[in-house]
């Protein structure tokens, strides 16, 4: 889906609300009784709050990040395979579109470099470029 400005603003508002909900618990009484010595300042070790806070401020965002990275990886892998094959399938269609790479200066550079060196070594990229340029 496409990210719109409205969606982005909504997500930012939800993130700020979630961070406030996570942080406001101890201020509203979800904490341990105060220590007898007021010189000691300890963090809230209430098990319910610790679990709630760690889940929603670390593990849930970690899960979202990992899922998003996995989705990006899948799309990148699919795109790389399509570029290597020279064929791309459109989403929701069975039609195939043939991609052609036209790069005249790269072909001229590779052929002139191979001629000047006296041998016909070509990289796989230049071979593919020549193959696609010969297709009509």
C-alpha positions as CSV (number, residue, x, y, z in Angstrom):
1,X,0.0,0.0,0.0
2,X,1.1,3.6,-0.6
3,X,2.0,5.7,2.4
4,X,0.0,8.9,2.4
5,X,0.5,12.0,4.5
6,X,-2.7,11.2,6.4
7,X,-1.5,7.6,7.2
8,X,1.9,9.0,8.3
9,X,0.3,11.5,10.7
10,X,-2.0,8.8,12.1
11,X,1.0,6.5,12.7
12,X,2.9,9.3,14.4
13,X,0.0,10.1,16.7
14,X,-0.4,6.4,17.6
15,X,3.3,6.1,18.4
16,X,3.2,9.1,20.7
17,X,0.1,7.8,22.4
18,X,1.7,4.4,22.9
19,X,4.8,5.9,24.4
20,X,2.7,8.0,26.8
21,X,0.7,5.0,27.9
22,X,3.9,3.0,28.5
23,X,5.5,5.8,30.5
24,X,2.5,7.0,32.5
25,X,1.8,3.7,34.4
26,X,4.1,4.4,37.3
27,X,2.8,8.0,37.6
28,X,-0.8,6.7,38.0
29,X,0.1,4.3,40.7
30,X,1.3,1.2,38.9
31,X,4.4,0.9,41.1
32,X,5.8,-0.4,44.2
33,X,5.4,1.4,47.5
34,X,8.1,4.0,48.2
35,X,11.3,2.8,49.9
36,X,11.7,3.7,53.6
37,X,14.9,5.6,52.9
38,X,14.1,8.6,50.6
39,X,17.7,8.8,49.5
40,X,17.3,5.6,47.4
41,X,15.8,6.1,44.0
42,X,15.0,2.8,42.3
43,X,13.1,2.0,39.1
44,X,9.8,0.3,39.2
45,X,10.3,-3.5,39.5
46,X,6.6,-4.3,39.5
47,X,6.4,-7.5,37.4
48,X,3.2,-6.5,35.6
49,X,4.5,-3.1,34.6
50,X,8.0,-4.5,33.7
51,X,6.4,-7.1,31.4
52,X,4.0,-4.6,29.9
53,X,6.7,-2.0,29.3
54,X,9.2,-4.4,27.8
55,X,6.7,-6.0,25.5
56,X,5.3,-2.8,24.1
57,X,8.5,-0.7,24.1
58,X,11.0,-3.4,22.9
59,X,9.6,-6.8,21.7
60,X,6.6,-5.5,19.7
61,X,8.7,-2.9,17.8
62,X,11.4,-5.6,17.3
63,X,8.8,-7.9,15.8
64,X,7.5,-5.2,13.5
65,X,11.0,-4.3,12.3
66,X,11.9,-7.9,11.6
67,X,8.7,-8.5,9.7
68,X,9.3,-5.3,7.6
69,X,13.0,-6.3,6.9
70,X,11.8,-9.7,5.8
71,X,9.3,-8.2,3.4
72,X,11.9,-5.9,2.0
73,X,14.3,-8.9,1.6
74,X,11.6,-10.9,-0.2
75,X,10.9,-8.0,-2.6
76,X,14.6,-7.4,-3.2
77,X,15.2,-11.1,-3.9
78,X,12.3,-11.2,-6.3
79,X,13.4,-8.1,-8.1
80,X,17.0,-9.4,-8.4
81,X,15.7,-12.7,-9.9
82,X,13.5,-10.8,-12.3
83,X,16.4,-8.6,-13.4
84,X,18.7,-11.6,-13.9
85,X,16.1,-13.4,-15.9
86,X,15.2,-10.3,-17.9
87,X,11.5,-11.1,-17.3
88,X,9.1,-9.5,-14.9
89,X,5.6,-10.7,-14.0
90,X,3.1,-8.1,-13.2
91,X,1.2,-8.4,-10.0
92,X,-2.3,-9.9,-10.3
93,X,-1.7,-10.6,-14.0
94,X,-0.3,-13.6,-15.9
95,X,1.3,-11.3,-18.5
96,X,5.0,-11.3,-18.8
97,X,7.0,-8.2,-19.8
98,X,10.4,-8.6,-21.3
99,X,12.9,-6.1,-19.9
100,X,15.6,-5.0,-22.3
101,X,18.7,-3.2,-21.1
102,X,20.0,-0.6,-23.5
103,X,23.3,0.9,-22.6
104,X,25.3,1.9,-25.7
105,X,28.2,3.5,-23.9
106,X,28.8,0.4,-21.7
107,X,28.8,-1.9,-24.8
108,X,31.2,0.4,-26.6
109,X,33.5,0.6,-23.6
110,X,33.5,-3.2,-23.2
111,X,34.1,-3.9,-26.9
112,X,36.8,-1.3,-27.2
113,X,38.5,-2.5,-24.0
114,X,38.5,-6.1,-25.3
115,X,39.9,-5.0,-28.7
116,X,42.7,-3.0,-27.1
117,X,43.8,-5.8,-24.8
118,X,43.9,-8.3,-27.7
119,X,41.6,-10.8,-26.2
120,X,37.8,-11.4,-26.2
121,X,37.2,-11.8,-22.5
122,X,33.7,-10.4,-21.6
123,X,32.1,-10.2,-18.2
124,X,28.7,-11.8,-17.8
125,X,27.1,-8.4,-17.6
126,X,28.5,-7.3,-21.0
127,X,27.4,-10.6,-22.5
128,X,23.9,-10.1,-21.2
129,X,23.9,-6.5,-22.5
130,X,24.9,-7.7,-26.0
131,X,22.3,-10.4,-25.9
132,X,19.5,-8.0,-25.0
133,X,20.7,-5.4,-27.6
134,X,20.5,-8.1,-30.4
135,X,16.9,-8.9,-29.6
136,X,14.2,-7.1,-31.5
